[in-house]
Amino acid sequence: MINGRYALTPALAIGTAYAYSTGKFSSFGYTSDSVKYHQFGLQADYALSKRTDFHVETVGQIGSASGDVPAPAAFVTTNNGAFGPSSSSRQVLVNTGIRHCF
């Protein structure tokens, strides 16, 4: 995993991330030497005031496999579990929000 964040101005920051995961898979008669996931992310955060900020984030994931296993379903996890696995090997999520700290 590699990620970074950079403040363009005192109010605006951007970030990026990349994660690579690999493993073995065996289920329902399928076997695989390697299951791989590539996950990419971009994020921007804008401070509206000292205690309030707005953010937008997008995450994309691509899954692949070797052997006789079909490409695995992409499954981007979230803090609240609102999204389930994709019906394909690719998934993109977009998240926005406003945060106010008390």
MINULUM-705438 format. One record per residue: residue in three letters; chain; residue number from 1; x, y, z of N, C-alpha, C in turn. Coordinates in steps of 0.1 Angstrom, whole numbers, always signed. Last residue first. Example, Ala and Ser with C-alpha at 12.3 -4.5 7.8 and 13.67 -1.06 7.14 Angstrom:
("Ser"; "A"; 2; (+128; -22; +71); (+137; -11; +71); (+129; +0; +79))
("Ala"; "A"; 1; (+132; -57; +78); (+123; -45; +78); (+132; -33; +78))
***
This chain:
("Phe"; "A"; 102; (-173; +193; +170); (-177; +200; +182); (-167; +202; +192))
("Cys"; "A"; 101; (-169; +195; +135); (-163; +190; +148); (-168; +199; +159))
("His"; "A"; 100; (-186; +184; +108); (-185; +195; +117); (-180; +190; +130))
("Arg"; "A"; 99; (-184; +175; +74); (-181; +171; +88); (-180; +184; +96))
("Ile"; "A"; 98; (-201; +163; +46); (-197; +175; +53); (-195; +170; +68))
("Gly"; "A"; 97; (-193; +142; +17); (-199; +145; +30); (-194; +158; +36))
("Thr"; "A"; 96; (-193; +115; -6); (-192; +129; -3); (-197; +131; +11))
("Asn"; "A"; 95; (-180; +89; -26); (-185; +93; -13); (-183; +108; -11))
("Val"; "A"; 94; (-182; +64; -50); (-180; +78; -48); (-187; +82; -35))
("Leu"; "A"; 93; (-167; +34; -63); (-176; +41; -53); (-172; +55; -52))
("Val"; "A"; 92; (-165; +8; -86); (-162; +22; -83); (-172; +28; -73))
("Gln"; "A"; 91; (-153; -24; -95); (-162; -16; -87); (-157; -2; -85))
("Arg"; "A"; 90; (-150; -55; -112); (-147; -41; -111); (-157; -34; -103))
("Ser"; "A"; 89; (-159; -80; -117); (-146; -79; -111); (-141; -65; -109))
("Ser"; "A"; 88; (-194; -78; -107); (-183; -81; -117); (-170; -80; -110))
("Ser"; "A"; 87; (-211; -71; -88); (-215; -83; -96); (-205; -86; -107))
("Ser"; "A"; 86; (-194; -62; -58); (-199; -60; -71); (-203; -72; -78))
("Pro"; "A"; 85; (-206; -65; -23); (-197; -68; -34); (-203; -65; -48))
("Gly"; "A"; 84; (-222; -36; -9); (-218; -50; -9); (-209; -52; -21))
("Phe"; "A"; 83; (-222; -7; +12); (-220; -13; -1); (-216; -27; +0))
("Ala"; "A"; 82; (-223; -1; +39); (-234; +2; +31); (-234; -4; +17))
("Gly"; "A"; 81; (-205; -3; +60); (-210; -15; +54); (-221; -13; +44))
("Asn"; "A"; 80; (-194; +19; +72); (-207; +16; +76); (-213; +3; +69))
("Asn"; "A"; 79; (-168; +19; +61); (-170; +20; +75); (-183; +15; +80))
("Thr"; "A"; 78; (-165; -4; +33); (-167; +9; +39); (-169; +8; +54))
("Thr"; "A"; 77; (-147; -22; +8); (-154; -21; +21); (-155; -7; +26))
("Val"; "A"; 76; (-153; -34; -23); (-147; -22; -16); (-154; -21; -3))
("Phe"; "A"; 75; (-149; -59; -41); (-156; -57; -29); (-149; -46; -21))
("Ala"; "A"; 74; (-153; -77; -72); (-146; -66; -65); (-155; -63; -52))
("Ala"; "A"; 73; (-152; -112; -76); (-160; -99; -75); (-152; -89; -67))
("Pro"; "A"; 72; (-126; -127; -95); (-134; -125; -83); (-141; -112; -83))
("Ala"; "A"; 71; (-128; -144; -126); (-123; -132; -119); (-132; -130; -107))
("Pro"; "A"; 70; (-130; -180; -120); (-135; -168; -127); (-129; -156; -119))
("Val"; "A"; 69; (-104; -203; -119); (-113; -195; -112); (-117; -183; -120))
("Asp"; "A"; 68; (-84; -219; -130); (-98; -220; -135); (-108; -212; -128))
("Gly"; "A"; 67; (-56; -196; -130); (-62; -210; -129); (-76; -210; -135))
("Ser"; "A"; 66; (-59; -164; -115); (-53; -173; -125); (-59; -187; -122))
("Ala"; "A"; 65; (-78; -133; -114); (-74; -146; -109); (-67; -154; -120))
("Ser"; "A"; 64; (-86; -99; -103); (-83; -109; -113); (-78; -122; -107))
("Gly"; "A"; 63; (-104; -68; -97); (-100; -81; -93); (-96; -90; -105))
("Ile"; "A"; 62; (-102; -35; -90); (-102; -44; -101); (-97; -57; -95))
("Gln"; "A"; 61; (-117; -5; -77); (-111; -18; -74); (-112; -27; -86))
("Gly"; "A"; 60; (-118; +29; -66); (-120; +19; -76); (-112; +6; -73))
("Val"; "A"; 59; (-132; +56; -49); (-123; +44; -48); (-127; +34; -59))
("Thr"; "A"; 58; (-133; +90; -42); (-137; +80; -51); (-127; +68; -49))
("Glu"; "A"; 57; (-146; +117; -22); (-136; +106; -23); (-142; +96; -34))
("Val"; "A"; 56; (-148; +149; -8); (-153; +140; -18); (-142; +129; -20))
("His"; "A"; 55; (-158; +170; +20); (-149; +160; +13); (-156; +153; +2))
("Phe"; "A"; 54; (-157; +199; +39); (-164; +191; +29); (-154; +182; +22))
("Asp"; "A"; 53; (-157; +210; +74); (-150; +207; +61); (-159; +198; +52))
("Thr"; "A"; 52; (-154; +230; +102); (-163; +224; +92); (-156; +222; +79))
("Arg"; "A"; 51; (-138; +245; +119); (-144; +232; +124); (-153; +225; +114))
("Lys"; "A"; 50; (-129; +267; +105); (-119; +259; +113); (-125; +246; +118))
("Ser"; "A"; 49; (-146; +262; +73); (-142; +270; +85); (-132; +262; +93))
("Leu"; "A"; 48; (-143; +246; +51); (-152; +257; +50); (-150; +267; +62))
("Ala"; "A"; 47; (-118; +229; +36); (-122; +235; +49); (-131; +247; +47))
("Tyr"; "A"; 46; (-120; +201; +16); (-120; +216; +16); (-125; +221; +29))
("Asp"; "A"; 45; (-103; +174; +2); (-109; +179; +15); (-108; +194; +14))
("Ala"; "A"; 44; (-104; +146; -19); (-102; +161; -18); (-110; +165; -5))
("Gln"; "A"; 43; (-89; +116; -32); (-97; +123; -22); (-94; +138; -22))
("Leu"; "A"; 42; (-88; +84; -47); (-85; +98; -48); (-95; +105; -38))
("Gly"; "A"; 41; (-75; +51; -51); (-83; +61; -44); (-79; +75; -46))
("Phe"; "A"; 40; (-75; +17; -61); (-70; +30; -63); (-80; +40; -56))
("Gln"; "A"; 39; (-65; -17; -60); (-74; -7; -55); (-68; +7; -56))
("His"; "A"; 38; (-64; -48; -73); (-57; -35; -73); (-68; -25; -69))
("Tyr"; "A"; 37; (-60; -82; -63); (-69; -70; -63); (-60; -58; -64))
("Lys"; "A"; 36; (-59; -116; -73); (-52; -103; -71); (-63; -92; -71))
("Val"; "A"; 35; (-51; -149; -66); (-62; -140; -68); (-56; -126; -64))
("Ser"; "A"; 34; (-35; -178; -78); (-34; -164; -74); (-46; -156; -76))
("Asp"; "A"; 33; (-41; -204; -83); (-28; -201; -77); (-27; -187; -72))
("Ser"; "A"; 32; (-72; -218; -75); (-65; -207; -81); (-51; -206; -75))
("Thr"; "A"; 31; (-100; -239; -81); (-88; -236; -74); (-80; -226; -82))
("Tyr"; "A"; 30; (-134; -248; -76); (-124; -240; -83); (-112; -239; -74))
("Gly"; "A"; 29; (-152; -262; -60); (-146; -269; -70); (-135; -261; -78))
("Phe"; "A"; 28; (-161; -241; -42); (-170; -247; -51); (-163; -254; -63))
("Ser"; "A"; 27; (-128; -227; -38); (-142; -228; -34); (-151; -234; -45))
("Ser"; "A"; 26; (-99; -211; -31); (-104; -225; -34); (-119; -225; -29))
("Phe"; "A"; 25; (-72; -190; -36); (-86; -192; -35); (-90; -206; -39))
("Lys"; "A"; 24; (-46; -169; -23); (-51; -181; -30); (-65; -183; -27))
("Gly"; "A"; 23; (-37; -134; -29); (-39; -146; -21); (-43; -158; -29))
("Thr"; "A"; 22; (-30; -99; -27); (-30; -112; -34); (-32; -123; -24))
("Ser"; "A"; 21; (-34; -64; -33); (-36; -76; -24); (-36; -88; -33))
("Tyr"; "A"; 20; (-24; -31; -32); (-23; -43; -40); (-25; -55; -30))
("Ala"; "A"; 19; (-35; +3; -33); (-33; -9; -25); (-33; -21; -35))
("Tyr"; "A"; 18; (-30; +37; -33); (-30; +25; -41); (-27; +13; -32))
("Ala"; "A"; 17; (-42; +71; -31); (-38; +59; -25); (-39; +47; -35))
("Thr"; "A"; 16; (-42; +107; -25); (-43; +95; -34); (-38; +83; -27))
("Gly"; "A"; 15; (-56; +139; -18); (-49; +127; -14); (-51; +116; -25))
("Ile"; "A"; 14; (-55; +174; -11); (-58; +163; -19); (-50; +151; -15))
("Ala"; "A"; 13; (-69; +203; +5); (-59; +192; +5); (-64; +181; -4))
("Leu"; "A"; 12; (-75; +236; +12); (-77; +225; +3); (-66; +215; +3))
("Ala"; "A"; 11; (-68; +257; +30); (-81; +252; +30); (-83; +239; +22))
("Pro"; "A"; 10; (-41; +263; +24); (-45; +260; +38); (-59; +254; +39))
("Thr"; "A"; 9; (-36; +244; -6); (-38; +257; +1); (-41; +254; +15))
("Leu"; "A"; 8; (-28; +218; -10); (-26; +228; -20); (-27; +242; -15))
("Ala"; "A"; 7; (-13; +194; +9); (-22; +206; +11); (-18; +216; +0))
("Tyr"; "A"; 6; (-15; +160; +2); (-8; +172; +0); (-18; +184; +1))
("Arg"; "A"; 5; (-8; +126; +9); (-17; +137; +10); (-9; +150; +9))
("Gly"; "A"; 4; (-6; +91; -1); (-1; +104; +2); (-11; +115; +2))
("Asn"; "A"; 3; (+3; +56; -1); (-7; +67; -1); (+0; +80; +2))
("Ile"; "A"; 2; (+5; +22; -8); (+11; +35; -8); (+1; +46; -8))
("Met"; "A"; 1; (+8; -12; +0); (+0; +0; +0); (+9; +12; +0))
***
